Amino acid sequence: MYQNTKFDMQLGHKAVALRMISTQQLSQALQLQKTMCKTHTQISLAQCMIQSGMMNMAQIREVCHSLVDRWGQRYRIMSQLGEGGMGIVYKAQDMVLKRIVALKVLRASDTEDVARFIQEVRIVADLKHPNIVRLIDFGKHEDKYFFTMEYIEGKPLDKLSNLSVRKIVSIVEKVAQAMHFVHRQGIVHRDLKPANIMIENSEPKVMDFGLAKTTRDQSKLSQTGAMIGTLYYMAPEQVHGQLDHIDAQSDTYALGVILYQLLTGRLPFAGNSISQVAEQILHRQPILAHKISSRIPQGLSRIIGKALEKDKSLRYSSAAEFGDDLARFLRGDPLRSKNMYYMRSVWMRYKKKMAFFVGVILSIFCLIAATVVWQRIAESNKFSHIKTNIHNKLAKVVPVKTWQEIVNEHASFLPRHIKKKLETDILANLQCILDIEKARTIHGGIFENEYRDLYIKIAIKSMYIENDSLTNTAIGKLLELGYQQDAQKLKEQVIKTKKDKQKYNTTRLEQYLREISTKQLTPEIYDEYLTQVIMMPIGHIKKKLVSNLKPKNKSVRIFCIEVLGRLASRSAEVDGKSIGEILLTQLKGHSKLSPQEIFQLIWALGRLKQPASHKLVYDARQSFGTYSGLWIETQIPFNWIPFIQNTSKQKTAGDWYRIALAADQQQKYDKAIAAYLKCYTLDPNYADYTRNPVLLSVALCYYCKRDYKTGIQYADRVYEKLVAEKKQWGENGNRKRKKWDTEWVQVHYNRGIMHAKLENYDQAISDYNEYLKRNKKWEGAYRSRGMAWKAKGNLQKALQDINKAIEVCKGRVPNCYDVRAGIYWAMNKRDLAVKDMSQAIKLNPQAARLFVRRGFFQQSLNKLHAARSDYETALQLQPGYGYAKVQLNHVLRLIQGMQKNEQK
């Protein structure tokens, strides 16, 4: 049974005192908690109120902050920073040392959780490194363990954007050196990921050693066969659950995944389920990083590939070696990891045979001391041995005809393992040439035909792996040796092979486009076609892709745009025009394009980083509105496009507005506010394409800063200005009426959401009413007003507004069903609440939050297997969802208890 009942009652009464909930709602929440406790589900009153829709997380934090402002005599709680499966992290003030710290409090009382917590403290206490978070204090207060760390004023690595390649490599190199320090202390992190690396003043800080282990640790905190860590960043040995094999190289693998993700913007392995991702980690090879993004050099791609080797013997042996190669890359020095690894492999292979080599050396000295007769005999035997050795090596060389058959089976592109075998065979050919050249220097023109044939084979085989340099070298050698006819035939064959491959790729692309235009493809098949085309050389298919940007079939256009964006570089041209210019021309008619085409065009231009496209992309996004899904989903590629500011001394209102918008999008709200106000000074009537007055943009910046009172003040200024304008143009202002109406409804809606944040629900409802007088076609206004009615405790009016919102949007917006489910749950209509959550999930099956909420409803109704399924689905969609993990563990314990009772 849940034990913190005293704190729950304090929290509940405080929420009632702050008028966040009514007394009736508190009684309902306590009854729900009591019901859950009867099923042995450990759940707090706060979780009950959140899941039932009575309060949100921000309100819970505000109530907790008003209750818990001290932790013992030493610490004053300032705010809550985060919450995980084991504990809660607060921002606190150390009253003794007079500084801000991060205070982590263990929430659970389970013996294993306490042991893990103490182990984390012991590990962090031993680590003194500038790139590792520092432990300050540890103790126990009111039967709860806690420790404090230095407070990092920064962001997690996964929240940063627009980092250059050098900046990313510099950060990961520092993390690698820090992890080498950790490994030297006999510690393995086991859960390295971007979320566990904080960036403060461009310096990384590794944190969260909750899953770390020491090489001296013999405890059973991790059972054999369990997967420890976050799946996407696990090395193959972690996925296998081989805990004895998890070591420093496993952390190095995770660093490789992090570097790959930061550079390419995607994970090396992803899937729709845990089993799919695990299977890829164990058996698939990731796409080379430089194939995904042209900004990644091949040398850096090789470093990542070595870090992600599945075979630990091929992987970097330490984080220091990995970091050294990254440092060499930054300095521009040659990478030496491959040579070092080769030398080490040879040493490991032959160190046990040192006695044999000593014997050989002694034998050589004996031979030197032999008589001239014996020397002649030895020379004769040696030449015979050389001939036999060369014949044996020639017999092992794979014939060209065999490779031709294999290549024909894989006409599109050779798999990696076949390329490796072919490269190994070419090396064998080269070794034979070296042996023959040594023999020819002593015994004249022997092996003449074999010598010629080997160069011909090398030329053909290197042509199969598209190594033009080696092919040309072999052909040049044949010309040097006087085999002009063979060299000319090979040149013709190279030209014909390239033409055939280009024709094959073009034909295959045409086939894919034909199927896309005539069939309804599944997402899996579409992604497979996309992957196959991306593997083709851009020179083979760029004309065909560009020519298909104008057909009537929308699906074909979207496919071609996406391929060009992923595959092309800024330097690629078709008929004298760059790919960026062609896509920019396509976007100029955005008013006639579908949202899907505009979405793909913006992503393509973002990947190409075309500066000239900044304004046009901005206009296209604005045409959908700043609250649209397209605006939100294209924010990342828009940030990639460089913005070239007006370099003249006199900036226009439009220049200041674009500067403000760029700062706004980068969440630099103070800079944005200053630029918006300069724009307003130059032109008080300036408005963007959504007719959003500049002062209202200032108000929204304050909204994002959570300074709602100041935001309302600026919104009031816009309101007063609009009232004055209407008096000036009176009844004869029909021409201005449309613009005035647009600004009028926007100021009321945005002012309403800020009043709602300040819990001024009457004023918020009044603003929403004014909005709906002039615009009854947007479900968002009805939904916002319904949520305000719900906050006031008027569930009937809330339900009426949400029903109207669903009617207006024709049942297409999942959030409407989500909100209505919360209202039904508060009205004790549990079946209707579950039904609405199912409809929300049907409309948005990728939202982990919806599955967790329905899982909570199912769990409350004692439908444990259904709840388990929902929590597992949420974790597949969002593996780091801490609350889903906690609830899933509760449900699994309940199911196990039920099964044991049934067996008895």
N, C-alpha and C positions, 0 to 999 in steps of 0.2 A: 504494500500500500504506500502511496505517496506520503512522505513524512513532513514536508515543509508547510503544514497546515497553518501555523501561526503567521508565517510570511504571506501565505495566500490570502488570509483574511485581512491582513494589513493592506496588501495590494488592492484587494477588492473594495474595501471601504475608502481607500484613498482615491480610487477611480470614480467612485460615487461622489465623493466630496468635491472632486475636480469637474463633475458633471460630464464625464466622458461616457458613463453608462447610468442606467436607472437602477433603482433597488430591485425591481422585478428582473432585470437582465442579470444582475449579480446572483440572484437566487437560482435562475436557470443555469448559469455557468457552474455554480457550486453543485447543483443536482447532477449535471453532466459529469463533473469530475468524480463525484461519488459513484456514479454508474460505471465509469471507466475503471475506478479502483477495484470494484467488485470483480472485474474480469482480469485483475492483476496487471493492469496497464499503468505504468508509472508516468503520470502526466501532471503538469502544473496547471494552476488556474489560469495563468497567462496564456498557455497553449490552448486551453479550452476556449478562451474568449477570442483569440485570433482565428482559430479554425471555424468558430461559429459566426464569424463576421461582426462580432460586437465591437472589437477594437483592432487597430492595425499595429504593426511592430513599432512604428515611431511613437504611438501613444503609450504602449507598454514601457518603452524605454524612458519616456518622460515621467511616468508614474514611478518606475523603479528608481530613477534618479532623485526624485523628491523623497523617496523612502530611505534609500541607502546612499548617504553622502559621506559616510566614514567607513573605513575598514581598520578596525582596531584603533589605536591611539596615533599611529604613524601616518596613515594614508587617508586622503580625502578623495572620494570618487568624483570625477568630473563628467564622464560620459562612458557609454558602452561602445567598444570598438568592434567587437565581433562575438560570435557564439558558435561553438562546435559541438561535437558529440560528447566530449569529456568535460569541457569547462567553458567559462565565460571570460573574455578579456576586456578590461576596463582601462580607460585613460584616467590616471590618478596623479595626485600631487603628493610627493614625499615630503612630509612636514619636517623631517629631521634634516635631510640633505638639501631641501629647498629646490627641488627640480621635478619635472614631469617624468613619470614612468609608465610602463605598461604593466598592469596587474592582472595576472592569470589566476583564476580561482577554480579549483576542482569542484565540479557540481556533483558528480556521482560518488557513492560511498562503497562501490563494489571493490573487493580486495584487489582484483587484477587491475582496475583503473587506477587505484592508489599506487600500486607498484609501478605502473607505467609512468605515472606523474612524477614519482620520486626518481625514477630512472632518468627521465628527461632533465630534471633539475641537476642530477649528478653529472650528466653528460655536458650540459651547457656550462656548468660551474668550472669544468676543466678546460674550456676553450677560451683562450685569450687571443683574439685575432681581429684586426681592424674591419674585416669583412664578415664577421659573425656577430650576431646580436649578443650583447653582454648581460650576464646575470648579475643582479644587484642584491636581492634578498630572498629568503625562503623561510616559511614558517607555517603555523597552524593557528587559525582563529575561529572560535565557535565550532570546533570539530570539522573545520574545512581547511584542507591544505591550500597553500597559495605560494606563488613566487612572483618577483618583479624583475622586469628586464628594462634595458634602456628603451626609451620611446623614440620611434623612428618617425621623423617628420617627412614623409614621402609617400610614394605609391608602390603597390606591388608591380613586379615586372610585367605581368599580363595586362595591366591597365595603361601601359605607356604605348604611344603610337608615334609614327613618323620618325623612328630612329634610323640613322644611317647604318650601312653595313659595318663600317669601322666602329661605330659606337656599340652596336650589338656584340661584335666580336670582342671589343675591349671589356664589356661587362662580363661576358661568359668567361673570358680569360681570367679575370680577377676571382670569379666564383670558383673556377677550377683550382687556382692556387690556394684559395681558402679551404676547399674540400681536400686538397692534398694534405694540408695542415691537420684537418680533422682525421683523415685516414691514418696519419702517422701517430695519432693518439690511440689508435686501435678502435676507431668508431666508424660505423657505416650509417649514413643518413636514412636511406631506403625510401624516402618520399620527396625527392627533389622535384620541384615543378615551379613554374613562374610565380604562382601565388605564394610560394614560400620564400621568395627573394624580394626584399624591399629595396627601393632605390631612393637614396637620400643624397642630394647634391652630387648626382651622377655616380655615386659610389654604391655598390651592391652590399646588402646585408643578408646573410643566410639565416633563416629562423625555422621554428617549428621542428624540434628534434623529438617529437612525440613518438615516432615509429623507429627511431634510431636504435642500433644495437652496438654492443662492444664485442670485440673478439674474445674478451675474457668472460663474457656473460654466458652462463649455463642455465639460465632460468627458462621456464616454459611459458613465457608471455606470448610467444608465437608458436603455435603448434605446427608440426610437420604437415605439409600439404596445403597450408593456407597461403593465400596471395596477400602479401604485405605491400602496401603502397597505393598509388593511383595508377590504374590500369594503363592509361595512355603513355605513361613515362616508365613503365616497368621493363626491365631487361628480360630476355627469354627465361633465364633461370628463376626470376621472380614469378613469372607467369606459371612456370612448372610447379611452383611452391617448394623448390629445393632450397630450403633455408640455409643448409650448410654451404651452398655454393654462392650465396649472396655476399658479395664483398665490395671492395673499393671499385672494382671494374663495373659493378652494377650501377653505382653512382655516376661513373664516367659515361655509361650508356645513357642515363637520364639527362646528363649535360648535353649529349649529342642531340637528344630529342628536343630539348629546350632551344638549342641553337638553330636546329632545323625549323622549328615552329616560328621563332622570332624572325627568321630571314624570309621564309616562304609564306607566312600567314596561315599555315595549315599544319596539322599533325602528320607525321609520317604514316601512321596507321589509324584508320577510323572505320566505324561500321555501325550498323543498326542495333547491335546487341553485344553483350560482353563476350560471348563465344566467338563472334566474328572478329572482334578486335584481337582477342587472344590468339586466334588461328593465324591472323596476319603477322603478329609479332613473332610467332614461332616459325612460320614457314614462308612468308612473303618477303620480297625485297622492296624497299621504298623507292619511289621515283627520285632520281638524282635531283638534288636541290637546284643546280644550275639549269636543269631542264624546265623547272617551274618558273623561275624568275631570272631574267637576263642580267639582273644587277649582281648576281652571285657569281664570283669567279670560280673556275673549275678547281683551282687549288683548294679553295675553301670547301667546295663540295666534296673533294676527296677526304678532307679532314673529318667532315661529318660522317661520310661513309665508313671510315675506319672506326669511329666512335660507336656506330650502330651495327657493327659486325655481330652476328648471332653467335659465332664461335669465339669464346673468350680468348683463345690463343691468338686470334687475328686482331682483336680489339686493342686499344691503347692499354698498356699494362698498368698505368696509373693516371690519376688526374693531372699530375705534374707534367707528364709526357704530352697529354692532350693540351694543357695550357701552354707548354713550350712551343708546340706547333702553331697555336693561335698567335702567340707573341711574334713568332717568325713571320707569319702572314702579315701582321700589322707593320713590321719593320721592312717588309719586302725581301726578306732573306729566303733562300731555298728551304723547302720543307725537308727535314731529315728523318722524319719518323719512319718512312718506308725503309730507308737504308739501315737505320738502327735496328728496326725490327728484323730485317733480313739477316744482319750480322748476328743478332741474338739467336735467331732460329738456327743458323748454321752452327753456332757455338753449342747450343743445347743438344743439337743432333750428334755432334762429333766429339764432345768433350770426354765422353766415356771411351772413345777410341784413340785417345792420345798415345797410349802405349804402342798401338799399331803404327801411327805416324812416325814415332821415334824409331821403330824397327825399320820402316822404309828408308828414313834418313841414313841410318847405319848401313843399310844395304847399299845405298848409293855410294857411300864412302868406300865400301868394300869393292864395288864395281870399278871405282876410280883407281883403286890400287891394283886392279887385275892387269893381266898382260895384254898386249896389243891384239893377240889372237882372240882372247876372250872379249875384248872390246868390239872386234869385228863381228864375232858371233852374236854379241848382244845387240849391235846395230841391225844385223840381219833379222834377229828375232823381233826387235822393236818395230821394224818396218812391217814385218808380217803381222804383228799384233795391231799396228795402226790400220792396216788394210782391213783386217777382220773387224776391228772396232767400227770403222767407217761403214762397212757393209752392214753390220748389225744395226747401226743407227739409221741408215738409209731404209732398212727393212721396216723400221718402226714408224717412219714418216707416213702419215695418212695420205692416200692418193687424192688428187684434186677432184676426181670423179665422185668419190665418196662425199666430199664436202659439198660438191655441187648438188647432190641429191638432198642433203640436209638443208642447204640454203633454200632450195626450191620448196621444201615442206613449210618453211617459215618465210614466205615471200614478202610479208609486210615488214617485219623487222625481226632480227635475231634475238632470242631470249638471252639473258645475261649469262647463264651457265654455258650455253653453246659458244658465245663469244669468247668466254674464258678458255674453253677447250681449244678453240681455233687459235687464240693467241699463244697458248702453250705449244701447239703444233708448229706455229711459225717460229717460235724460239728454238724448237728442235731442229727445224730447217737451217736456221742461222748457225746453230752449233755445229751442224754437219759442214757448213761452208767454212767455218773457222778451222775445223779439223782437216779438211781437204786442202785449204790454203797452206797450213803448216806442212802437210805432206808434200805439196807441190814445190815448196821452197827447197826441199832436200832432194826430191826424186823427179823433178821436172814435170812434164805435162800429163801426169796420171789423173784419172777420174775426170777427163775433159767433159764427157757427155753428162755425167752426174752433176758437175759444177754448173753447167748451163741449165740443166733441168731444175736444179734447186732454186735458181733465181727466177725462173718462170713460175714455179710453184709459189714462191713468196709473193710475187707480183699479183697473182690471181687470188691467193688467200687473203692478202691484205686488202684487196679490192672488196672482198666479201664483208670485211669488218669496217669498210669505209675509211681506211687509213691511207689517204691519198699520198702523204709524204713517203711512207714506206713503199707504196706502189711505184711512185716516180723514181725513187732511189734504185729499186730493183731493175726497172726499165733502163735507167741511165747506166747501170752496171753492165747490162747486156750490150748496149751500144758501145761501151768502152772496150768490151771483150771482142767486138766485131760481129755480133749477132744482130745486124740491122733488121733482117727480115722478121725475126722473132719479136724484136722490140716494136716494130711497126704493127704487127698483128695484135700485140698486147694493148697498144695505144687505141687501136680501133675497138678492141673488146671493152676497154674501160669506158669509152664514149658510148658504146651500144648498151652496156650494163646500166649506166646512169640514165640513159633515155628510157630503157625498159622499166627501171624502177620508178622513174617519174610518171610514166604512163600507167604503171600498176597503181601507184598511189592516187593518181587523178581518177582512175576508173573506180577505185574503191571508195573515194570521197563521193563521187557521183552516185554510187549505189546507196551510201548512207543517206545522202540528201534526198534521194528518191523515196526511201523508206520513211524518212522523217515527214515528208510532204504528203504521203498517202496513208500512213498507218498511225495509230495511237500507241506510241511506244511506252513501255513501262519506264520508270526512273532508272532502273538498273541497266536496261539496254541502252537508254539515252546516254548515261554516264560512260558505259563501255565504248560506245561510238566516239564520244568526246575524247576519251583517253587514247583510243587508237589514232585519231586524227592528230592529236597533240604530239604523238610520237613521230609523225611524219616530218621531213625537212620542210621548213617554211617556203623555200625556193620552189619546191615541187607543186605546192597547192595554193599559193597566195593569189594567183590570177583567178583560179576557179572560185575561191572564197569571195573575192571582191566582186566578181561577176554575178554572184548569187545574193548580193545585198539588195537587189531591186526586183526580185520576182514577187508575184502576188501572195505566195504562201508565207505567212508570218513565221511559222515554225522554222523554216529554212533560214530566213533572215536572222532570227534570234540565235540559231546554232552557229552560223558563220560569224556573227559579231562576237560571240563568246570565244570561238577558236582564235580569231584574230587578236583579241585582247589578251589571251593567255599565251599565244605563241609568238606574236610579232614583237619586234623591237622598234624603237623610234627611227632607226636607220633603214628599215625595210621599205622598199618602194615598189609600186606597180604603175607602169606607164608614166614615170617621172614624178609621181605623187607619193608622199609617205603614207603609211597605213593610218597614222594619226590624222592626217589631213582628210583622208577618205572617210574615216569614221566621223570626223567633225562635220563634214558636209552632210552625212547621213542624219546627224542630230539636228541640223539647222531646221529641218521640217518637223520638229518634235510635236507640233500641234496636231499632226496627222498620224503620228505613230502610237502604237499601243504602249501601255505602261511597262509590259515585259521587255519590249525593244529598248525603251528609254533606260530601263534598269540595266540591261546588258551593255548598252552604249556607254553609260556613265562608268561602269566598272572597267570596261575596256580602256577608255580614255584615262581613267585613274591609274591603271597599271602602266600605261605608256607615259604617264606624267607629262602630258602635253600642256605647256603653259597657256597656249592660245585658246584652249578649251575652257578655261576657268569661268569666264562670264557666261558662256552659252550653257554650260552644265548647271551653273547657278540658276539661270533663268528657267531651264527645264525642270529643276527640282522645285523651284518656287511656284511653278504653274500648278503643282499638285497641293501646295500648302505646307506650312511648317509642321503640321500635326499629322500629315499623311504617313502611311507605311512606307511609301517610296522615299520620302525625305529621310526617314530614320535609317532605312536599309542601305542608302547610298552615301551615308555620312563618311564612312571610312574611305572609299575611293575618292570622294571629293576632297578630303584632307590631303590626299597624295598629290593632287594637282598643284604645282607651284603657283602662287599668286604674285604677279608682278605689279608692284605698287607704282603709282604715278610719281616719277622722280622730280617733277617740276616743283618749285617752291610753293606755288599756290595750289592747294588741293581743293577740289570741288566737294560739294555735299555728297555726291555719289561716291567719291574716293573715300571720304571718311566713313560712309556707310559700309563699304566693302571691307575696310580695315576693321570696323566694329564687328561685322559679321564673322570674319575670320577668327577674331579673338573670342567671340561668343561660342563658336563651334569648338574651339580649343579649351573651353571652360575657363578662359582668363577674363572673368566677368568685370573686374575693376577697369581693365584696359578697354573692354568693350563699352562700358558705360561712358568713359571719357570720350571715346570716339563718337558714340551715338550723340552725345550732347554737343560736340563740335559740329556734327552734321546738322543738328537742330538749329544751332546758332546761325549757320549759313543759309539754311532753308527750313523754316518752321513747318512748311507744308509737305516736306519730303516724306514719301511713303514707299515701301517696297511693293513687289508685284502682287502681294496678297492684301494690299491696302492697309498694311499694318503701320500706324503712325509711329514715328521715331520714339516719342516719349513712351509709347506703350512697349516698345522693345526694351527701353530702359527699365520699365516696371517689371518685365519678364526676367531681366537679368537679376534684379533684386529678388524675384521669386526663386530663381535658381540658387541664390546665395542664402535663401531661407530668411531673408529680411522682408517679411510680408508687409509690415507696416509701411516701410518706405516705398515698397512696390505699389501699395494702395494709394499713397500720396501722388505718385506719378500718374497712375491710372485716373485719379480724380482730376488732375490737370488736363488730361486728354478729354475727359467728360465735360469739364467746364468749357473747354475750347469748342467742342462740338455744339454745345447748347448756344454759345455766342454766335457761331457760324449760322445756325438755323435761324436765329433772329435777324441776322443781316440779310440773308437771301430770301426769307419769307416764302410766300406761296409761289413766287416766280422762279424758284430754283430747281425746277424739275431736272435740268441738265446735270446738276450736282447731286441730285437725290440719291442715285445709286452708290456713288462713292461715300456719301455721308452715312447711308444705311449700313454699308459694310463696316465702316469704322465704329459706328454706334454699337452694333452687335458684338464686335470683337472686344471693345473696352468693357462691356457689361459681363461677357463670359469670363474674361481673364481676371477682372476684379472679383467676380464671384468665387473663382477657385482660390484666390488669396484670402478672401473672407472665410472660406471654409477651413483653410489651414489654421486660421486664428480662432476657429470654432464660433465665429459670428454667423451662425447658420441662418438666422432670420434675414440678415443683409445679403448673404450668399443667395438664398432662395429668391429674394427680391430682384437681384441682378439676373439670375437665370430666367425669371419670369419676363423681364424686359427683353432678354435675348430671344425667347421663344415667341414673343409677340410678332417679331419680324422674320424669324427663321424657324420654321417648324419641321424642317427636313433633315436635321442632324440629330442622330441618336445620342451623341455625346452630351448634349445639353440636358436631355431628359434623364440620362443616366446620372450625371452630376447632381441634378436636382433631387433625384431619387435617393442618392447616397446621403444628401443633406437631410432629407426627411427621415431617413433611417437613423442618422446620428442624433436627431431630435427625439427619437423614439416613436415616431408616427409611421408604423410599418405599413398601414393600409395605403397612405398616400405614396410612400416609397414604392410599394408594389404597383400602384397605378402608373407611376412614371416609368418604371422599368418595363412594364408591359407595353407602354407606348413606344419606348425606345426600340424594343424588339419588333414592333409593328413597322416603325419607320425604316429600320435597316433590313426589313424583310427576313429577319432571323439569321443574318449573316455575320454578326459580330459576336465572338465568343465571350467577351467581357460582360456583355449584357446578361447572358445566362449565368455566368459566374456570380455576378452581383445578386441576381434574383435568387440563386441557390442560397446565398447567405441570409436573404430576407426570409425565405421559406424555413430555413433551419431555425432562425430566431422565432418564427411563428409556430415552431414545433411541427411543421409539415415535412417530416424527414424524407419520405419517399419522393416527394416532389423536388426536394433539394438534390437528392442523388440523381434524379432524372435530368435536372437542369445541368448538373456537372458533367453528365455523360454527353449531353448535347454540346457543351462548351468544348469538350475534348474532341468530339467528332469534327468540330470546325477548326480546331487548332491542336492536332495530335502531337505536335513537337514541344508543347509547353509542359515542362516537368511540374511546374507549380500546380497546374490543374489536376494532374494525377495524384499529387500529394494530398490535395484538399479532398478529392473524392475518396482517397484511401482513408483519410481521417473520418469521414462520414460513415464509410463502410465499417471501420473499426468500432465506431461508437454504436453501430447497430449490431455488433458482434458477428459481422460477416467477415471472418478473419482471413479466409483464403482469397476473397475478392480484394481485401485491403492489402494483403501481401503482394498480389499481382500488380496493383497500382503503384506501390512503393518501389517494386523492382523495375517497373517500366520507367518511373521517374529517375532512378539511378542510371538506367541505360542512356537516357536522354541527357542527364546532367550528373556525371559520376561524382562530382564533389559536393552534392547536395547533402549537407550535414543533417538537417532535420529529417530527411527521408531515411537516412541510415539509422538514426536513433529509433524512429517509429518502426522500421522494418525489423530491427532487433527485438523490439517489444512484441510485435506480432508473432515472430518466429518462436519466442519463448512461450507465448500463449498456446500456439499450435502444438508445440512439443508437450506442454502440460496436458492438453486435451488428449493427445495420443497416448500418453502414459496412463491417464485415467481410464481410457477405453480398454487398454490392455489388461488393467487390473480387473 
